[in-house]
Amino acid sequence: MAEPDPPADARLTGAPSIIDGLELVIFHWAGLAFGLQAIQVRGLGAIGSEDAVSIGDLLGLADTPASDLAAVDPPERLLRVDGPEGEWTCRVQEPVIQIRLRADSVHPLPTLLAACPGLNSVRAIARWRSDSGLTLLPLLDARRLPPCPLGWSGVEHAV
C-alpha cells in the first residue's frame, strides 16, 4: 500500500507540519516547568554579569526560591527570547531542553482561566511525560509576557 502524501506545507519546506507536533523549549523556575515555542527562543547562555530578570518575576510567581522545594537550587541559564519589544533575556533554571510535543497533547486553556488577567502569557496547557512522570505544562507566549522591570532593551552580549 502506498504512503499517503504529506501535507502541502511539509512537501514544500521539507519540515514537519504543525499538525504533527510543536517544537518546544522547556525550562524550569522554582520547581515548576514551562514551555515556549522553540521559534520564540533565540539562544541559551551561561549566567554572567548581565542583569537579567527571572522568568518567575515576569510571571508574578511568589518569591519562593527553589531551595524551599529542593535541597539545592538548580543552576540558572540565560534564555534569549523574542518578546513584544524585540529580543531580551531572562533567567531560567535547568534543566532546559528542546522537545517535539505531539499536537494532541496541547489543549487550550479553559474559558475561566483564559479570562484571568494574571495568566495573559499562558496560551495553552500540554500533557508532557517528564522524567518525574506525567506533568501539565503551561505553554507561554513570550510576546504576551508583562513588561520587563529592567526594560526591554536589546541583548548586548553574546550567549
Secondary structure, 3 states (H helix, E strand, C coil): CCCCCCCHHHHHHCCCCCCCEEEEEEEEECCEEEEEEHHHEEEEEECCCCCCEEHHHHHCCCCCCHHHCCCCCCCEEEEEEEECCEEEEEEEEEEEEEEEEEHHHEEECCHHHHCCHHHCCEEEEEEEEECCEEEEEEEECHHHCCCCCCCCCCCCCCC
